[in-house]
Amino acid sequence: MAQYFVYMLSNSSNSVIYIGVTNNLSRRIKEHKEKLNIGFTSKNNCNKLVWFEVYSDIRVAIRREKQLKNWQRSWKNDLIDKSNPEWKELYPD
């Protein structure tokens, strides 16, 4: 069964949040950490996985990603705080 991930990355000071969707969370986080793609995450040093959800349907995952991207920052913070109150790195090195 396929799995899709909606995830949030932050920088070391937790001042920036990036939201993405992928079918391979491990690969995608590694790409962000190694700055393989020039863009928002590399420019803002978003390389710390602080939150994710798993879905079996890509359409539902994309809908969730778009929903979260439209949320206020405080709502995103609250969502992260519920499962990761210390905003620790969730991706094992």
Biopython code that builds the backbone (N, CA, C, O; Angstrom):
import numpy as np
from Bio.PDB.StructureBuilder import StructureBuilder

atoms = [
    (1, "MET", "N", (0.837, -1.179, 0.000)),
    (1, "MET", "CA", (0.000, 0.000, 0.000)),
    (1, "MET", "C", (0.884, 1.245, 0.000)),
    (1, "MET", "O", (1.826, 1.355, 0.785)),
    (2, "ALA", "N", (0.570, 2.160, -0.876)),
    (2, "ALA", "CA", (1.349, 3.391, -0.991)),
    (2, "ALA", "C", (1.106, 4.292, 0.217)),
    (2, "ALA", "O", (0.025, 4.295, 0.806)),
    (3, "GLN", "N", (2.134, 5.051, 0.565)),
    (3, "GLN", "CA", (2.028, 6.021, 1.646)),
    (3, "GLN", "C", (2.475, 7.377, 1.127)),
    (3, "GLN", "O", (3.413, 7.490, 0.338)),
    (4, "TYR", "N", (1.775, 8.401, 1.594)),
    (4, "TYR", "CA", (2.097, 9.771, 1.232)),
    (4, "TYR", "C", (2.195, 10.571, 2.522)),
    (4, "TYR", "O", (1.463, 10.327, 3.482)),
    (5, "PHE", "N", (3.091, 11.506, 2.525)),
    (5, "PHE", "CA", (3.394, 12.254, 3.739)),
    (5, "PHE", "C", (3.205, 13.746, 3.502)),
    (5, "PHE", "O", (3.692, 14.294, 2.512)),
    (6, "VAL", "N", (2.502, 14.392, 4.408)),
    (6, "VAL", "CA", (2.458, 15.846, 4.474)),
    (6, "VAL", "C", (3.361, 16.195, 5.648)),
    (6, "VAL", "O", (3.232, 15.617, 6.728)),
    (7, "TYR", "N", (4.267, 17.129, 5.443)),
    (7, "TYR", "CA", (5.275, 17.387, 6.469)),
    (7, "TYR", "C", (5.549, 18.873, 6.619)),
    (7, "TYR", "O", (5.270, 19.671, 5.724)),
    (8, "MET", "N", (6.101, 19.223, 7.771)),
    (8, "MET", "CA", (6.542, 20.588, 8.022)),
    (8, "MET", "C", (7.998, 20.574, 8.445)),
    (8, "MET", "O", (8.424, 19.777, 9.282)),
    (9, "LEU", "N", (8.737, 21.473, 7.844)),
    (9, "LEU", "CA", (10.137, 21.694, 8.200)),
    (9, "LEU", "C", (10.251, 23.072, 8.831)),
    (9, "LEU", "O", (9.446, 23.964, 8.564)),
    (10, "SER", "N", (11.257, 23.228, 9.666)),
    (10, "SER", "CA", (11.559, 24.537, 10.220)),
    (10, "SER", "C", (13.069, 24.739, 10.190)),
    (10, "SER", "O", (13.831, 23.835, 9.849)),
    (11, "ASN", "N", (13.474, 25.937, 10.554)),
    (11, "ASN", "CA", (14.910, 26.223, 10.662)),
    (11, "ASN", "C", (15.329, 26.088, 12.123)),
    (11, "ASN", "O", (14.501, 25.762, 12.974)),
    (12, "SER", "N", (16.579, 26.330, 12.416)),
    (12, "SER", "CA", (17.087, 26.099, 13.776)),
    (12, "SER", "C", (16.428, 27.000, 14.814)),
    (12, "SER", "O", (16.319, 26.615, 15.978)),
    (13, "SER", "N", (15.984, 28.197, 14.415)),
    (13, "SER", "CA", (15.343, 29.107, 15.367)),
    (13, "SER", "C", (13.812, 28.993, 15.339)),
    (13, "SER", "O", (13.120, 29.730, 16.041)),
    (14, "ASN", "N", (13.294, 28.075, 14.532)),
    (14, "ASN", "CA", (11.844, 27.846, 14.399)),
    (14, "ASN", "C", (11.096, 29.093, 13.934)),
    (14, "ASN", "O", (9.918, 29.265, 14.246)),
    (15, "SER", "N", (11.771, 29.951, 13.197)),
    (15, "SER", "CA", (11.138, 31.185, 12.732)),
    (15, "SER", "C", (10.471, 31.045, 11.369)),
    (15, "SER", "O", (9.720, 31.927, 10.952)),
    (16, "VAL", "N", (10.743, 29.940, 10.673)),
    (16, "VAL", "CA", (10.189, 29.709, 9.341)),
    (16, "VAL", "C", (9.608, 28.306, 9.294)),
    (16, "VAL", "O", (10.177, 27.371, 9.858)),
    (17, "ILE", "N", (8.474, 28.162, 8.619)),
    (17, "ILE", "CA", (7.875, 26.844, 8.412)),
    (17, "ILE", "C", (7.673, 26.616, 6.919)),
    (17, "ILE", "O", (7.193, 27.489, 6.197)),
    (18, "TYR", "N", (8.047, 25.437, 6.484)),
    (18, "TYR", "CA", (7.809, 24.994, 5.107)),
    (18, "TYR", "C", (6.906, 23.774, 5.158)),
    (18, "TYR", "O", (7.100, 22.897, 6.000)),
    (19, "ILE", "N", (5.923, 23.706, 4.270)),
    (19, "ILE", "CA", (5.000, 22.577, 4.205)),
    (19, "ILE", "C", (5.141, 21.916, 2.846)),
    (19, "ILE", "O", (5.143, 22.588, 1.814)),
    (20, "GLY", "N", (5.260, 20.581, 2.851)),
    (20, "GLY", "CA", (5.391, 19.845, 1.609)),
    (20, "GLY", "C", (4.660, 18.516, 1.661)),
    (20, "GLY", "O", (4.144, 18.110, 2.702)),
    (21, "VAL", "N", (4.625, 17.847, 0.517)),
    (21, "VAL", "CA", (4.019, 16.517, 0.404)),
    (21, "VAL", "C", (4.967, 15.649, -0.419)),
    (21, "VAL", "O", (5.605, 16.129, -1.356)),
    (22, "THR", "N", (5.055, 14.375, -0.063)),
    (22, "THR", "CA", (5.955, 13.459, -0.760)),
    (22, "THR", "C", (5.478, 12.027, -0.586)),
    (22, "THR", "O", (4.677, 11.727, 0.300)),
    (23, "ASN", "N", (5.979, 11.151, -1.442)),
    (23, "ASN", "CA", (5.690, 9.720, -1.275)),
    (23, "ASN", "C", (6.861, 8.993, -0.626)),
    (23, "ASN", "O", (6.786, 7.789, -0.383)),
    (24, "ASN", "N", (7.937, 9.714, -0.346)),
    (24, "ASN", "CA", (9.115, 9.113, 0.279)),
    (24, "ASN", "C", (9.718, 10.145, 1.238)),
    (24, "ASN", "O", (10.569, 10.947, 0.853)),
    (25, "LEU", "N", (9.266, 10.108, 2.473)),
    (25, "LEU", "CA", (9.665, 11.127, 3.439)),
    (25, "LEU", "C", (11.167, 11.119, 3.698)),
    (25, "LEU", "O", (11.789, 12.180, 3.757)),
    (26, "SER", "N", (11.746, 9.958, 3.851)),
    (26, "SER", "CA", (13.175, 9.857, 4.135)),
    (26, "SER", "C", (14.008, 10.502, 3.022)),
    (26, "SER", "O", (14.900, 11.306, 3.294)),
    (27, "ARG", "N", (13.715, 10.147, 1.785)),
    (27, "ARG", "CA", (14.443, 10.709, 0.640)),
    (27, "ARG", "C", (14.268, 12.215, 0.562)),
    (27, "ARG", "O", (15.229, 12.953, 0.346)),
    (28, "ARG", "N", (13.027, 12.666, 0.742)),
    (28, "ARG", "CA", (12.731, 14.085, 0.589)),
    (28, "ARG", "C", (13.399, 14.920, 1.677)),
    (28, "ARG", "O", (13.915, 16.001, 1.392)),
    (29, "ILE", "N", (13.397, 14.442, 2.900)),
    (29, "ILE", "CA", (14.045, 15.194, 3.984)),
    (29, "ILE", "C", (15.553, 15.251, 3.739)),
    (29, "ILE", "O", (16.191, 16.278, 3.968)),
    (30, "LYS", "N", (16.107, 14.144, 3.273)),
    (30, "LYS", "CA", (17.535, 14.134, 2.957)),
    (30, "LYS", "C", (17.852, 15.171, 1.872)),
    (30, "LYS", "O", (18.870, 15.858, 1.950)),
    (31, "GLU", "N", (16.990, 15.283, 0.871)),
    (31, "GLU", "CA", (17.188, 16.289, -0.184)),
    (31, "GLU", "C", (17.169, 17.701, 0.400)),
    (31, "GLU", "O", (17.979, 18.548, 0.025)),
    (32, "HIS", "N", (16.244, 17.942, 1.312)),
    (32, "HIS", "CA", (16.194, 19.265, 1.952)),
    (32, "HIS", "C", (17.458, 19.521, 2.766)),
    (32, "HIS", "O", (18.035, 20.606, 2.685)),
    (33, "LYS", "N", (17.887, 18.547, 3.538)),
    (33, "LYS", "CA", (19.065, 18.712, 4.391)),
    (33, "LYS", "C", (20.331, 18.958, 3.567)),
    (33, "LYS", "O", (21.207, 19.721, 3.974)),
    (34, "GLU", "N", (20.416, 18.307, 2.410)),
    (34, "GLU", "CA", (21.589, 18.456, 1.547)),
    (34, "GLU", "C", (21.447, 19.613, 0.569)),
    (34, "GLU", "O", (22.331, 19.848, -0.255)),
    (35, "LYS", "N", (20.323, 20.344, 0.659)),
    (35, "LYS", "CA", (20.053, 21.502, -0.200)),
    (35, "LYS", "C", (20.237, 21.163, -1.674)),
    (35, "LYS", "O", (20.882, 21.900, -2.419)),
    (36, "LEU", "N", (19.662, 20.043, -2.080)),
    (36, "LEU", "CA", (19.791, 19.593, -3.459)),
    (36, "LEU", "C", (18.952, 20.420, -4.427)),
    (36, "LEU", "O", (19.252, 20.481, -5.619)),
    (37, "ASN", "N", (17.913, 21.047, -3.918)),
    (37, "ASN", "CA", (17.057, 21.882, -4.752)),
    (37, "ASN", "C", (17.120, 23.315, -4.244)),
    (37, "ASN", "O", (16.843, 23.586, -3.076)),
    (38, "ILE", "N", (17.485, 24.220, -5.130)),
    (38, "ILE", "CA", (17.551, 25.622, -4.754)),
    (38, "ILE", "C", (16.127, 26.160, -4.683)),
    (38, "ILE", "O", (15.353, 26.032, -5.632)),
    (39, "GLY", "N", (15.796, 26.755, -3.562)),
    (39, "GLY", "CA", (14.452, 27.290, -3.389)),
    (39, "GLY", "C", (14.241, 27.765, -1.976)),
    (39, "GLY", "O", (15.190, 28.096, -1.266)),
    (40, "PHE", "N", (12.984, 27.795, -1.574)),
    (40, "PHE", "CA", (12.602, 28.338, -0.271)),
    (40, "PHE", "C", (13.338, 27.663, 0.879)),
    (40, "PHE", "O", (13.882, 28.341, 1.750)),
    (41, "THR", "N", (13.358, 26.323, 0.887)),
    (41, "THR", "CA", (13.957, 25.628, 2.036)),
    (41, "THR", "C", (15.462, 25.839, 2.114)),
    (41, "THR", "O", (16.008, 26.003, 3.206)),
    (42, "SER", "N", (16.131, 25.837, 0.980)),
    (42, "SER", "CA", (17.579, 26.039, 1.028)),
    (42, "SER", "C", (17.921, 27.482, 1.398)),
    (42, "SER", "O", (18.871, 27.723, 2.142)),
    (43, "LYS", "N", (17.160, 28.431, 0.886)),
    (43, "LYS", "CA", (17.420, 29.843, 1.188)),
    (43, "LYS", "C", (17.103, 30.194, 2.636)),
    (43, "LYS", "O", (17.730, 31.083, 3.212)),
    (44, "ASN", "N", (16.133, 29.498, 3.229)),
    (44, "ASN", "CA", (15.718, 29.791, 4.605)),
    (44, "ASN", "C", (16.212, 28.761, 5.611)),
    (44, "ASN", "O", (15.792, 28.761, 6.769)),
    (45, "ASN", "N", (17.108, 27.881, 5.165)),
    (45, "ASN", "CA", (17.702, 26.846, 6.025)),
    (45, "ASN", "C", (16.654, 26.000, 6.743)),
    (45, "ASN", "O", (16.815, 25.659, 7.915)),
    (46, "CYS", "N", (15.591, 25.668, 6.036)),
    (46, "CYS", "CA", (14.557, 24.780, 6.589)),
    (46, "CYS", "C", (15.025, 23.344, 6.385)),
    (46, "CYS", "O", (14.895, 22.788, 5.294)),
    (47, "ASN", "N", (15.556, 22.764, 7.420)),
    (47, "ASN", "CA", (16.096, 21.413, 7.299)),
    (47, "ASN", "C", (15.793, 20.547, 8.518)),
    (47, "ASN", "O", (16.407, 19.498, 8.709)),
    (48, "LYS", "N", (14.844, 20.992, 9.342)),
    (48, "LYS", "CA", (14.490, 20.254, 10.552)),
    (48, "LYS", "C", (13.037, 19.786, 10.438)),
    (48, "LYS", "O", (12.113, 20.599, 10.422)),
    (49, "LEU", "N", (12.847, 18.470, 10.357)),
    (49, "LEU", "CA", (11.502, 17.909, 10.302)),
    (49, "LEU", "C", (10.866, 18.024, 11.678)),
    (49, "LEU", "O", (11.361, 17.446, 12.645)),
    (50, "VAL", "N", (9.754, 18.780, 11.769)),
    (50, "VAL", "CA", (9.118, 18.992, 13.067)),
    (50, "VAL", "C", (7.716, 18.386, 13.156)),
    (50, "VAL", "O", (7.150, 18.296, 14.246)),
    (51, "TRP", "N", (7.151, 17.969, 12.017)),
    (51, "TRP", "CA", (5.789, 17.434, 12.026)),
    (51, "TRP", "C", (5.522, 16.710, 10.708)),
    (51, "TRP", "O", (6.022, 17.108, 9.656)),
    (52, "PHE", "N", (4.721, 15.634, 10.780)),
    (52, "PHE", "CA", (4.252, 14.980, 9.556)),
    (52, "PHE", "C", (3.012, 14.157, 9.836)),
    (52, "PHE", "O", (2.748, 13.759, 10.971)),
    (53, "GLU", "N", (2.255, 13.910, 8.775)),
    (53, "GLU", "CA", (1.096, 13.022, 8.798)),
    (53, "GLU", "C", (1.224, 12.063, 7.632)),
    (53, "GLU", "O", (1.862, 12.377, 6.627)),
    (54, "VAL", "N", (0.613, 10.887, 7.767)),
    (54, "VAL", "CA", (0.691, 9.846, 6.740)),
    (54, "VAL", "C", (-0.697, 9.627, 6.148)),
    (54, "VAL", "O", (-1.697, 9.599, 6.866)),
    (55, "TYR", "N", (-0.740, 9.472, 4.826)),
    (55, "TYR", "CA", (-1.990, 9.245, 4.100)),
    (55, "TYR", "C", (-1.806, 8.102, 3.111)),
    (55, "TYR", "O", (-0.695, 7.827, 2.659)),
    (56, "SER", "N", (-2.904, 7.448, 2.787)),
    (56, "SER", "CA", (-2.862, 6.375, 1.789)),
    (56, "SER", "C", (-3.358, 6.852, 0.428)),
    (56, "SER", "O", (-3.230, 6.134, -0.564)),
    (57, "ASP", "N", (-3.917, 8.043, 0.372)),
    (57, "ASP", "CA", (-4.466, 8.600, -0.868)),
    (57, "ASP", "C", (-3.775, 9.929, -1.157)),
    (57, "ASP", "O", (-3.849, 10.858, -0.353)),
    (58, "ILE", "N", (-3.105, 10.018, -2.301)),
    (58, "ILE", "CA", (-2.361, 11.226, -2.646)),
    (58, "ILE", "C", (-3.272, 12.435, -2.747)),
    (58, "ILE", "O", (-2.855, 13.547, -2.424)),
    (59, "ARG", "N", (-4.510, 12.242, -3.191)),
    (59, "ARG", "CA", (-5.438, 13.371, -3.323)),
    (59, "ARG", "C", (-5.763, 13.971, -1.959)),
    (59, "ARG", "O", (-5.868, 15.190, -1.820)),
    (60, "VAL", "N", (-5.921, 13.123, -0.969)),
    (60, "VAL", "CA", (-6.199, 13.592, 0.394)),
    (60, "VAL", "C", (-4.964, 14.306, 0.948)),
    (60, "VAL", "O", (-5.084, 15.338, 1.607)),
    (61, "ALA", "N", (-3.801, 13.763, 0.683)),
    (61, "ALA", "CA", (-2.552, 14.378, 1.158)),
    (61, "ALA", "C", (-2.357, 15.762, 0.545)),
    (61, "ALA", "O", (-1.988, 16.705, 1.244)),
    (62, "ILE", "N", (-2.601, 15.885, -0.746)),
    (62, "ILE", "CA", (-2.441, 17.181, -1.412)),
    (62, "ILE", "C", (-3.463, 18.186, -0.890)),
    (62, "ILE", "O", (-3.149, 19.361, -0.699)),
    (63, "ARG", "N", (-4.683, 17.716, -0.661)),
    (63, "ARG", "CA", (-5.710, 18.588, -0.086)),
    (63, "ARG", "C", (-5.276, 19.104, 1.287)),
    (63, "ARG", "O", (-5.456, 20.280, 1.601)),
    (64, "ARG", "N", (-4.706, 18.215, 2.099)),
    (64, "ARG", "CA", (-4.239, 18.604, 3.440)),
    (64, "ARG", "C", (-3.084, 19.596, 3.345)),
    (64, "ARG", "O", (-3.036, 20.575, 4.090)),
    (65, "GLU", "N", (-2.153, 19.339, 2.425)),
    (65, "GLU", "CA", (-1.029, 20.262, 2.233)),
    (65, "GLU", "C", (-1.551, 21.663, 1.897)),
    (65, "GLU", "O", (-1.112, 22.652, 2.484)),
    (66, "LYS", "N", (-2.481, 21.739, 0.960)),
    (66, "LYS", "CA", (-3.030, 23.043, 0.560)),
    (66, "LYS", "C", (-3.769, 23.710, 1.713)),
    (66, "LYS", "O", (-3.689, 24.926, 1.886)),
    (67, "GLN", "N", (-4.487, 22.915, 2.499)),
    (67, "GLN", "CA", (-5.196, 23.452, 3.654)),
    (67, "GLN", "C", (-4.206, 24.080, 4.624)),
    (67, "GLN", "O", (-4.392, 25.214, 5.066)),
    (68, "LEU", "N", (-3.145, 23.332, 4.956)),
    (68, "LEU", "CA", (-2.158, 23.815, 5.919)),
    (68, "LEU", "C", (-1.438, 25.061, 5.415)),
    (68, "LEU", "O", (-1.126, 25.957, 6.200)),
    (69, "LYS", "N", (-1.175, 25.122, 4.129)),
    (69, "LYS", "CA", (-0.493, 26.283, 3.563)),
    (69, "LYS", "C", (-1.338, 27.552, 3.707)),
    (69, "LYS", "O", (-0.802, 28.660, 3.709)),
    (70, "ASN", "N", (-2.650, 27.389, 3.825)),
    (70, "ASN", "CA", (-3.540, 28.539, 3.988)),
    (70, "ASN", "C", (-3.798, 28.892, 5.451)),
    (70, "ASN", "O", (-4.465, 29.887, 5.736)),
    (71, "TRP", "N", (-3.286, 28.103, 6.365)),
    (71, "TRP", "CA", (-3.484, 28.359, 7.790)),
    (71, "TRP", "C", (-2.644, 29.535, 8.262)),
    (71, "TRP", "O", (-1.612, 29.867, 7.679)),
    (72, "GLN", "N", (-3.115, 30.151, 9.331)),
    (72, "GLN", "CA", (-2.325, 31.165, 10.021)),
    (72, "GLN", "C", (-1.132, 30.489, 10.702)),
    (72, "GLN", "O", (-1.179, 29.309, 11.047)),
    (73, "ARG", "N", (-0.088, 31.248, 10.880)),
    (73, "ARG", "CA", (1.120, 30.706, 11.512)),
    (73, "ARG", "C", (0.818, 30.139, 12.905)),
    (73, "ARG", "O", (1.352, 29.092, 13.271)),
    (74, "SER", "N", (-0.016, 30.806, 13.669)),
    (74, "SER", "CA", (-0.310, 30.335, 15.028)),
    (74, "SER", "C", (-0.996, 28.968, 15.011)),
    (74, "SER", "O", (-0.766, 28.156, 15.907)),
    (75, "TRP", "N", (-1.828, 28.704, 14.012)),
    (75, "TRP", "CA", (-2.484, 27.397, 13.902)),
    (75, "TRP", "C", (-1.468, 26.304, 13.586)),
    (75, "TRP", "O", (-1.550, 25.196, 14.116)),
    (76, "LYS", "N", (-0.514, 26.625, 12.720)),
    (76, "LYS", "CA", (0.554, 25.665, 12.391)),
    (76, "LYS", "C", (1.388, 25.374, 13.636)),
    (76, "LYS", "O", (1.723, 24.223, 13.914)),
    (77, "ASN", "N", (1.718, 26.425, 14.381)),
    (77, "ASN", "CA", (2.480, 26.248, 15.619)),
    (77, "ASN", "C", (1.729, 25.332, 16.581)),
    (77, "ASN", "O", (2.325, 24.436, 17.180)),
    (78, "ASP", "N", (0.427, 25.554, 16.729)),
    (78, "ASP", "CA", (-0.375, 24.730, 17.628)),
    (78, "ASP", "C", (-0.383, 23.268, 17.188)),
    (78, "ASP", "O", (-0.308, 22.368, 18.024)),
    (79, "LEU", "N", (-0.473, 23.033, 15.891)),
    (79, "LEU", "CA", (-0.472, 21.666, 15.374)),
    (79, "LEU", "C", (0.857, 20.971, 15.692)),
    (79, "LEU", "O", (0.875, 19.818, 16.124)),
    (80, "ILE", "N", (1.944, 21.669, 15.479)),
    (80, "ILE", "CA", (3.262, 21.113, 15.791)),
    (80, "ILE", "C", (3.389, 20.875, 17.299)),
    (80, "ILE", "O", (3.866, 19.825, 17.729)),
    (81, "ASP", "N", (2.962, 21.846, 18.089)),
    (81, "ASP", "CA", (3.059, 21.745, 19.553)),
    (81, "ASP", "C", (2.336, 20.525, 20.109)),
    (81, "ASP", "O", (2.774, 19.954, 21.108)),
    (82, "LYS", "N", (1.235, 20.114, 19.479)),
    (82, "LYS", "CA", (0.456, 18.976, 19.976)),
    (82, "LYS", "C", (1.252, 17.678, 19.948)),
    (82, "LYS", "O", (1.155, 16.874, 20.875)),
    (83, "SER", "N", (2.032, 17.465, 18.904)),
    (83, "SER", "CA", (2.774, 16.205, 18.796)),
    (83, "SER", "C", (4.271, 16.358, 19.056)),
    (83, "SER", "O", (4.958, 15.368, 19.307)),
    (84, "ASN", "N", (4.776, 17.577, 19.000)),
    (84, "ASN", "CA", (6.205, 17.811, 19.158)),
    (84, "ASN", "C", (6.418, 19.143, 19.887)),
    (84, "ASN", "O", (6.916, 20.099, 19.294)),
    (85, "PRO", "N", (6.044, 19.208, 21.164)),
    (85, "PRO", "CA", (6.063, 20.489, 21.888)),
    (85, "PRO", "C", (7.424, 21.166, 21.984)),
    (85, "PRO", "O", (7.496, 22.383, 22.157)),
    (86, "GLU", "N", (8.482, 20.413, 21.878)),
    (86, "GLU", "CA", (9.816, 21.016, 21.946)),
    (86, "GLU", "C", (10.412, 21.269, 20.562)),
    (86, "GLU", "O", (11.556, 21.705, 20.439)),
    (87, "TRP", "N", (9.629, 20.993, 19.530)),
    (87, "TRP", "CA", (10.051, 21.176, 18.139)),
    (87, "TRP", "C", (11.388, 20.471, 17.868)),
    (87, "TRP", "O", (12.281, 21.022, 17.225)),
    (88, "LYS", "N", (11.496, 19.257, 18.369)),
    (88, "LYS", "CA", (12.703, 18.463, 18.156)),
    (88, "LYS", "C", (12.731, 17.926, 16.720)),
    (88, "LYS", "O", (11.694, 17.766, 16.076)),
    (89, "GLU", "N", (13.924, 17.658, 16.252)),
    (89, "GLU", "CA", (14.137, 17.037, 14.944)),
    (89, "GLU", "C", (13.552, 15.629, 14.967)),
    (89, "GLU", "O", (13.912, 14.818, 15.820)),
    (90, "LEU", "N", (12.654, 15.339, 14.033)),
    (90, "LEU", "CA", (12.013, 14.019, 13.972)),
    (90, "LEU", "C", (12.671, 13.078, 12.968)),
    (90, "LEU", "O", (12.337, 11.894, 12.915)),
    (91, "TYR", "N", (13.589, 13.590, 12.184)),
    (91, "TYR", "CA", (14.285, 12.769, 11.196)),
    (91, "TYR", "C", (15.583, 12.261, 11.799)),
    (91, "TYR", "O", (16.461, 13.055, 12.137)),
    (92, "PRO", "N", (15.712, 10.960, 11.936)),
    (92, "PRO", "CA", (16.955, 10.418, 12.515)),
    (92, "PRO", "C", (18.125, 10.590, 11.557)),
    (92, "PRO", "O", (17.997, 10.342, 10.358)),
    (93, "ASP", "N", (19.245, 11.008, 12.081)),
    (93, "ASP", "CA", (20.452, 11.184, 11.236)),
    (93, "ASP", "C", (21.054, 9.854, 10.852)),
    (93, "ASP", "O", (22.064, 9.814, 10.150)),
]
sb = StructureBuilder()
sb.init_structure("model")
sb.init_model(0)
sb.init_chain("A")
sb.init_seg("    ")
for serial, (resi, resn, name, xyz) in enumerate(atoms, 1):
    if name == "N":
        sb.init_residue(resn, " ", resi, " ")
    sb.init_atom(name, np.array(xyz, "f"), 0.0, 1.0, " ", f" {name:<3s}", serial, name[0])
structure = sb.get_structure()
